[in-house]
Amino acid sequence: MKAKATVRLLFTSEKHLNALINALTPEINKQITTRSKTTLTKENRFLVLDVEANDTVALRAALNSYLRWINSTTNVLETLEHNL
């Protein structure tokens, strides 16, 4: 069974969006599992995360990983912006 999910996240800062894409590009380029495939694209001010997996367990694992990385990176960027 194939499972797919698309997550579109709106960013108010183009700078944060570009930094986030740069931070996650190594993870996208070297995916460690064959159970899922993930792509990140930028559409205007949206970050689009597409995940396709062999099953729902792999889909959930990949989504959780990428959403946590996105959240962590966004928190770091916001903290840096407010402290500079």
C-alpha positions, 0 to 999 in steps of 0.5 A: 500500500502506498501512502502520500502526504503533502504539507504546505507551510506559509512563512512570513519571512523569505529569509527564514524560508530560504535558511530552512530549505538550506538546512534541510537539503542535506537530509533530502539529498541523502535519505537513509531509508528506502521506505519513504521518499521526501521532497521539499519545494518552495512555492512563493512563501510556502514550504511544500513537504511531499512525502510518499511511503510504502505504508502508513507507518513509514509515512508517519515516521518521515512526517514526524522527523521532517516536521520536528526538524522544521519546527526546531530550525524555525525556533532557532531562526526566531531566537537568533532574530530576536537576540541580535 
